[in-house]
Amino acid sequence: MPRDSAGKLLAPTTVVRDAHKEKLIVHAWTFRAENQFLSVDLRIGTDPNARGDIQSEYELFYRLGFDGVFTDHPDTAVAARAGRPHR
């Protein structure tokens, strides 16, 4: 997912679709929940070390067709993959 110079999400590229056309499996890494690693669209508050909306980031990447992710928070990634909120 590309970002603009301000850190906001832009339209997705065709990389995932193109990889799948070639029968490739797509994984992304490393997903982290802290604001400093998230796009501006998914940050909560202004503290760069505070937890942002990582659930929405996982959901976005899964909707784009990613087959899996590497993450510091596997419980949250599994919950997002299953379509349920993390508690």
C-alpha distances in whole Angstrom, upper triangle without the diagonal:
4,7,10,13,14,11,10,7,7,7,5,7,10,9,10,13,14,15,16,19,20,20,18,17,13,13,11,12,13,13,15,16,17,16,16,13,11,10,13,12,13,16,19,22,22,23,20,22,22,20,17,16,14,16,13,10,12,13,9,8,12,12,9,12,11,15,15,14,16,16,19,20,20,22,20,17,20,21,18,18,21,21,23,22,23,26
4,7,10,11,9,8,6,5,7,7,8,11,11,13,15,16,17,19,21,22,23,21,20,16,16,13,14,15,15,17,18,18,17,16,13,12,10,12,12,14,16,20,22,22,23,20,22,23,21,18,18,17,18,16,13,15,16,13,12,16,15,13,15,15,18,18,17,18,19,21,22,23,25,23,21,24,24,21,22,25,24,26,25,26,29
4,7,8,5,5,5,5,8,9,11,15,15,16,19,20,21,23,24,26,27,24,23,19,19,16,16,16,15,17,17,17,15,14,12,10,7,9,10,12,14,17,19,18,20,17,20,20,20,17,16,16,18,16,13,16,17,14,14,18,17,15,18,18,21,21,19,20,20,22,23,24,26,23,21,25,25,22,23,26,25,27,25,26,29
4,5,5,5,7,6,10,12,13,17,18,20,22,22,23,26,27,28,30,27,27,23,22,19,20,20,19,20,20,19,16,15,14,13,9,10,11,14,15,19,20,19,21,18,21,22,22,19,19,19,21,19,16,19,20,17,17,21,21,19,22,21,25,25,23,24,23,25,26,28,29,26,25,28,29,25,27,30,28,30,28,29,31
4,5,8,10,10,14,15,17,20,21,23,25,25,26,29,30,31,33,30,29,26,25,21,21,21,20,20,21,19,16,14,15,14,11,11,13,15,16,19,20,18,20,17,21,22,22,19,20,21,23,21,19,22,23,20,20,24,24,22,25,24,28,27,25,25,25,26,27,29,31,28,27,31,31,28,29,33,31,32,30,30,33
4,6,9,11,14,16,18,22,22,24,26,27,28,30,32,33,34,32,30,27,25,22,22,21,20,19,19,17,14,13,13,12,9,8,10,13,13,16,16,14,17,15,18,19,19,17,18,19,21,19,17,21,22,19,20,24,24,22,25,25,28,27,25,25,24,25,26,28,30,26,26,30,29,26,28,31,30,30,28,28,31
4,7,9,13,14,16,20,20,21,24,25,25,27,29,30,31,28,27,23,22,18,18,17,16,16,16,14,11,10,10,8,5,5,8,10,10,14,15,14,15,13,16,17,17,14,15,15,18,16,14,17,19,16,17,20,20,19,22,21,24,23,21,21,20,21,22,24,26,23,22,26,26,23,25,28,26,27,25,25,27
4,7,10,12,15,18,19,20,22,24,24,26,28,30,30,28,26,23,22,19,19,18,17,17,16,16,13,13,12,9,6,5,6,9,10,14,15,15,17,15,18,18,17,14,14,15,17,14,13,16,17,14,15,19,18,17,20,20,24,23,21,22,21,22,23,25,26,22,22,25,25,21,23,26,24,25,24,24,27
4,7,8,11,15,16,16,18,20,21,22,24,26,27,25,23,20,19,16,17,17,15,16,16,17,14,14,13,10,6,8,7,9,12,15,17,18,19,17,20,20,18,15,14,14,16,12,11,14,14,11,12,15,15,13,17,17,20,20,18,20,20,21,22,23,24,21,20,23,23,19,21,24,22,23,22,23,26
4,6,9,13,14,15,17,18,20,21,23,25,26,24,23,20,20,17,19,19,18,19,20,20,18,18,16,13,10,11,10,13,16,19,21,21,23,21,23,23,22,19,17,17,18,15,13,16,16,12,13,16,15,13,17,17,21,21,20,22,22,24,25,26,27,24,22,25,25,21,22,25,24,25,25,26,29
4,7,10,12,13,14,16,17,19,20,22,23,22,21,18,19,17,19,20,19,21,22,23,20,21,18,16,13,14,13,15,18,21,24,24,26,24,26,26,24,21,19,19,19,16,14,16,15,12,12,15,13,11,14,15,19,20,20,22,23,25,25,26,27,24,22,25,25,21,21,24,23,25,25,26,30
4,7,8,9,10,12,14,15,16,18,20,18,17,14,15,14,17,18,17,20,21,22,21,20,18,15,13,16,14,16,19,22,25,25,27,24,26,26,24,21,19,18,18,15,13,14,14,10,10,12,11,8,11,12,16,17,17,19,20,23,24,24,25,23,20,22,23,19,19,22,21,24,24,25,29
4,6,8,9,9,11,13,14,16,18,16,16,13,15,14,17,19,19,21,23,24,23,23,20,18,16,19,18,19,22,25,28,28,29,27,28,29,27,24,22,20,21,18,16,17,17,13,12,14,13,10,12,12,16,17,18,20,22,25,25,25,27,25,22,24,25,22,21,24,24,26,27,28,31
4,6,5,6,8,10,11,12,14,13,14,12,15,15,18,20,20,23,25,27,26,26,22,21,19,22,21,22,25,28,31,32,33,30,31,31,29,26,24,23,23,20,18,18,18,14,13,14,13,9,10,12,15,17,18,21,23,26,27,26,28,26,23,25,26,22,21,24,24,27,28,29,33
4,6,5,6,9,10,11,12,11,11,9,12,12,15,18,18,22,24,26,25,24,21,20,19,22,21,22,25,28,31,31,32,29,30,30,28,26,24,22,22,20,17,17,17,15,12,14,14,10,10,10,13,15,15,18,20,24,25,24,26,25,21,23,25,22,20,24,24,27,27,28,32
4,5,5,6,9,10,11,9,9,7,9,10,14,17,17,21,23,25,25,25,21,20,19,22,21,21,24,28,31,31,32,29,30,30,27,25,23,20,20,18,16,15,15,13,10,11,11,7,6,7,9,12,13,16,19,22,23,21,24,22,18,20,22,19,17,20,20,24,25,26,29
4,5,5,6,9,10,10,10,10,13,14,18,20,21,24,26,28,28,28,24,23,22,25,24,24,27,30,33,34,35,32,33,33,30,28,25,23,22,20,18,17,17,14,12,12,12,8,7,9,11,14,16,19,22,26,26,24,26,25,21,22,24,21,19,21,21,25,26,28,32
4,5,5,7,9,9,11,10,14,15,19,21,22,26,28,30,30,29,26,25,24,27,26,26,29,33,36,36,37,34,35,35,32,30,28,25,25,24,21,20,20,18,15,16,15,12,11,12,13,16,18,21,24,27,28,27,29,27,24,25,27,24,22,25,25,28,30,31,35
4,5,5,6,5,7,7,11,13,16,19,20,24,26,29,29,28,25,24,24,27,26,26,29,32,35,36,36,33,33,34,31,29,27,24,24,23,20,19,19,18,14,15,15,12,10,10,11,14,15,18,21,25,26,24,27,25,22,23,25,22,20,23,24,27,29,29,33
4,5,5,5,7,8,11,14,18,21,21,25,27,30,30,30,26,25,25,28,27,27,30,33,36,37,37,34,35,35,32,30,27,25,24,23,21,19,18,17,14,14,14,11,9,9,10,13,16,19,22,25,26,24,26,25,21,22,24,21,18,21,22,26,27,28,32
4,5,7,10,11,15,17,21,24,25,28,31,33,33,33,29,28,28,31,30,30,33,36,39,40,40,37,38,38,35,33,31,28,27,26,24,22,22,20,17,17,17,14,12,13,13,17,19,22,25,29,29,28,30,29,25,25,27,25,22,24,25,29,31,32,36
4,6,9,11,15,17,21,24,25,29,31,34,34,33,30,29,29,32,31,31,34,37,40,41,41,38,38,39,36,34,32,29,29,28,25,23,24,22,19,19,19,16,14,14,14,17,19,22,25,29,30,28,30,29,26,26,28,26,23,26,27,31,32,33,37
4,7,10,13,16,20,23,24,28,30,33,34,33,30,29,29,32,31,31,34,37,40,41,41,38,38,38,35,33,31,28,27,27,24,22,22,21,18,17,18,16,13,13,12,15,18,20,24,27,28,25,28,27,23,23,26,24,21,23,25,28,30,31,35
4,6,10,13,16,19,21,24,27,30,30,30,26,26,26,30,29,28,31,34,37,38,38,34,34,35,32,30,28,25,25,24,22,20,20,19,16,15,17,14,12,11,10,12,15,17,20,24,25,23,25,25,21,21,24,22,19,22,24,27,29,29,33
4,7,10,13,16,17,21,24,27,28,28,24,23,24,28,27,26,28,31,35,35,35,32,31,32,29,27,25,22,22,22,19,17,17,17,13,13,15,13,10,8,6,8,11,13,17,21,21,19,21,21,17,18,21,19,16,19,21,24,25,25,29
4,7,10,13,14,18,21,23,24,24,20,20,20,24,23,22,25,28,31,32,31,28,28,28,26,24,22,19,19,19,16,14,15,14,10,10,13,10,8,5,5,7,9,11,14,18,19,17,20,19,15,16,19,17,15,18,19,22,23,23,27
4,7,10,11,15,17,20,21,21,17,17,19,22,22,20,23,25,28,29,28,25,25,25,23,21,20,16,17,17,14,12,14,13,10,10,13,11,10,6,6,5,5,7,11,14,15,14,17,16,12,14,17,15,13,17,18,21,21,21,24
4,7,8,12,15,17,18,17,14,14,15,19,19,17,19,22,25,26,25,22,21,22,20,18,17,14,15,15,12,10,13,12,9,10,13,12,11,7,9,7,5,6,9,12,14,13,16,15,12,14,17,15,14,18,19,21,21,20,23
3,6,9,12,14,16,15,11,13,15,18,19,17,18,21,24,24,23,19,19,20,18,17,17,13,15,16,12,11,14,14,11,13,16,15,14,11,12,9,6,5,6,9,12,12,15,14,12,15,17,16,15,19,20,21,21,20,23
4,6,10,12,14,13,9,11,14,17,18,16,17,19,22,22,20,17,16,17,15,15,15,12,14,15,12,11,15,15,12,14,18,17,17,13,14,11,7,5,5,7,10,11,14,13,11,15,17,16,16,19,20,21,20,19,21
4,7,9,11,11,8,9,12,15,15,13,14,16,19,19,18,15,14,14,12,12,11,8,10,12,9,8,12,12,10,13,16,15,16,13,14,11,7,6,4,6,8,9,12,10,9,12,14,13,14,17,17,18,17,15,18
4,6,8,9,6,8,11,14,15,12,12,14,16,16,15,12,10,11,9,9,10,7,10,12,10,10,14,14,13,15,18,18,19,16,18,14,11,9,6,6,7,10,12,10,10,14,15,14,16,19,19,19,17,15,17
4,6,8,7,7,11,13,13,10,9,10,13,14,12,10,9,8,5,6,7,5,9,10,9,10,13,14,14,16,18,19,20,18,19,16,13,12,9,8,8,11,12,9,11,14,14,13,16,18,18,17,15,13,14
4,5,6,7,10,11,13,10,8,9,11,11,9,6,5,5,4,6,9,8,12,13,12,13,16,17,17,19,21,22,23,21,23,20,16,15,12,10,11,14,15,13,14,18,18,17,19,22,21,21,18,16,17
4,5,5,8,8,10,8,5,7,8,8,7,5,6,6,6,5,8,9,12,13,11,14,17,16,17,20,21,21,24,22,24,21,18,17,15,14,14,17,18,15,16,20,20,18,21,23,22,22,19,17,19
4,6,8,9,12,10,8,10,11,9,8,5,6,8,9,9,11,11,15,15,13,16,19,18,18,21,23,22,24,22,24,22,18,17,15,14,15,19,20,18,18,22,22,20,23,26,25,25,22,21,22
4,7,9,11,10,9,12,13,13,12,8,9,10,10,9,11,10,13,13,11,13,16,15,15,18,20,19,21,18,21,18,15,14,12,12,13,16,18,16,15,19,20,18,20,23,22,23,20,19,21
4,6,8,6,6,10,12,12,12,9,11,11,9,7,8,8,11,10,8,11,13,12,13,16,17,17,19,17,20,18,15,15,13,13,14,16,18,15,15,18,18,16,18,21,20,20,18,18,20
4,5,6,7,10,13,12,14,11,13,13,12,9,10,10,13,11,9,12,14,12,13,16,17,16,19,18,21,19,17,17,16,17,17,19,21,18,17,21,20,18,20,23,21,22,20,20,22
4,5,5,9,10,10,12,11,13,13,13,10,10,12,14,12,11,15,16,14,16,19,19,19,22,21,24,23,20,21,19,20,20,22,23,20,20,23,23,20,22,25,23,23,21,21,23
4,6,9,11,12,14,13,16,14,13,10,9,11,13,10,10,13,14,12,14,17,17,17,20,20,23,22,20,21,19,20,20,22,22,19,19,22,21,18,20,23,20,21,19,19,21
4,7,10,11,13,12,13,12,10,6,5,7,9,7,7,11,12,11,13,16,16,16,19,19,21,20,18,18,16,17,16,18,19,15,15,19,18,15,18,20,18,18,16,16,18
4,6,8,9,8,10,9,8,5,6,9,11,10,10,14,15,14,16,19,19,20,23,22,24,22,19,20,17,17,16,19,19,16,17,20,19,17,20,23,21,20,17,17,18
4,7,8,9,10,7,7,5,7,10,12,12,13,16,17,17,19,21,22,23,25,24,26,24,22,22,19,18,17,20,20,16,18,21,20,18,21,23,21,20,17,16,17
4,6,8,10,8,9,8,10,13,16,15,16,19,20,20,22,25,25,26,29,28,30,28,25,25,22,21,20,23,23,20,22,25,23,22,25,27,25,24,20,19,20
4,6,9,8,10,10,13,15,18,18,18,21,22,22,24,26,27,27,30,29,31,29,26,25,22,21,21,24,25,22,23,27,26,24,27,29,28,26,23,22,23
4,5,5,9,9,13,15,18,18,18,21,23,23,24,27,28,28,31,29,31,28,25,24,21,19,19,23,23,21,22,26,25,24,27,29,28,26,23,21,22
4,6,8,9,12,13,17,17,16,19,21,21,22,25,26,26,28,26,28,26,22,21,18,16,17,21,22,19,21,24,24,23,25,28,27,26,23,21,22
4,7,9,12,13,16,18,17,19,21,22,22,24,26,27,28,26,28,25,21,19,16,14,15,19,19,18,19,22,22,22,24,27,26,25,22,19,20
4,6,10,11,14,16,15,17,20,20,21,23,25,26,28,26,27,24,21,20,16,14,14,18,18,16,18,21,20,20,23,25,24,22,19,17,17
4,7,8,10,12,12,14,16,17,18,20,22,23,25,23,24,21,18,17,14,12,11,15,15,12,14,17,16,16,19,21,20,18,15,13,14
4,6,9,9,9,12,14,14,16,18,19,20,22,21,23,20,17,17,14,13,12,15,15,12,14,17,16,15,18,20,18,17,14,13,14
4,5,6,7,9,10,11,13,15,16,17,19,18,20,18,16,17,14,14,12,15,14,11,12,15,13,11,15,17,15,14,11,11,13
4,5,5,6,9,10,11,12,14,15,17,15,17,15,12,13,10,11,9,11,11,8,8,12,11,9,12,15,14,13,11,10,13
4,5,5,6,9,10,11,12,14,16,15,16,14,12,14,12,13,10,11,10,7,7,10,8,6,9,11,10,9,7,7,11
4,5,5,6,9,10,10,12,14,14,16,15,14,16,14,15,13,14,14,10,10,13,11,8,11,13,11,11,10,11,14
4,5,5,6,9,10,11,13,12,14,13,11,13,12,13,12,13,14,11,9,13,12,9,11,14,13,14,12,13,16
4,5,5,6,9,10,11,9,11,9,8,11,10,12,11,11,11,8,6,9,9,6,8,11,10,12,11,11,15
4,6,5,6,9,10,10,12,11,11,14,13,16,14,13,13,10,8,10,10,6,7,10,8,10,10,12,15
4,5,5,6,9,9,12,12,12,15,15,17,16,16,17,13,11,14,13,10,10,13,11,14,14,15,19
4,5,5,7,6,9,9,9,12,13,16,15,15,16,13,11,13,14,10,10,13,13,15,16,16,20
4,5,5,5,7,8,9,13,13,17,15,14,15,13,10,11,12,8,7,10,10,13,14,15,19
4,5,7,10,11,13,16,17,20,19,18,18,16,13,14,14,10,9,12,11,14,15,17,21
4,6,9,11,12,16,17,21,20,19,20,18,15,16,17,13,12,15,14,17,19,20,24
4,6,9,11,15,17,20,20,18,20,18,14,15,16,13,11,14,14,18,19,20,24
4,6,8,11,13,17,17,15,17,16,12,13,15,12,10,14,14,17,19,19,23
4,7,11,13,17,17,14,16,16,12,12,15,13,10,13,14,17,19,19,23
4,7,10,13,13,11,13,13,9,10,13,11,9,12,14,16,18,17,21
4,6,10,10,9,12,11,8,10,13,11,10,14,15,17,17,16,19
4,7,9,8,12,11,9,11,14,13,13,16,18,19,19,17,20
4,5,6,9,9,7,10,13,12,13,16,17,17,17,15,17
4,6,9,9,9,12,14,14,15,18,19,19,17,14,16
4,6,6,7,9,10,11,13,15,16,15,14,11,12
4,5,5,6,9,10,10,12,14,14,13,11,13
4,6,5,6,9,10,11,12,11,10,8,9
4,5,5,6,9,10,11,9,8,6,8
4,5,5,6,9,10,10,10,9,12
4,5,5,6,9,9,10,9,12
4,5,5,6,5,6,6,9
4,5,5,6,7,7,11
4,5,8,10,10,14
4,6,9,10,13
4,7,9,13
4,6,9
4,6
4
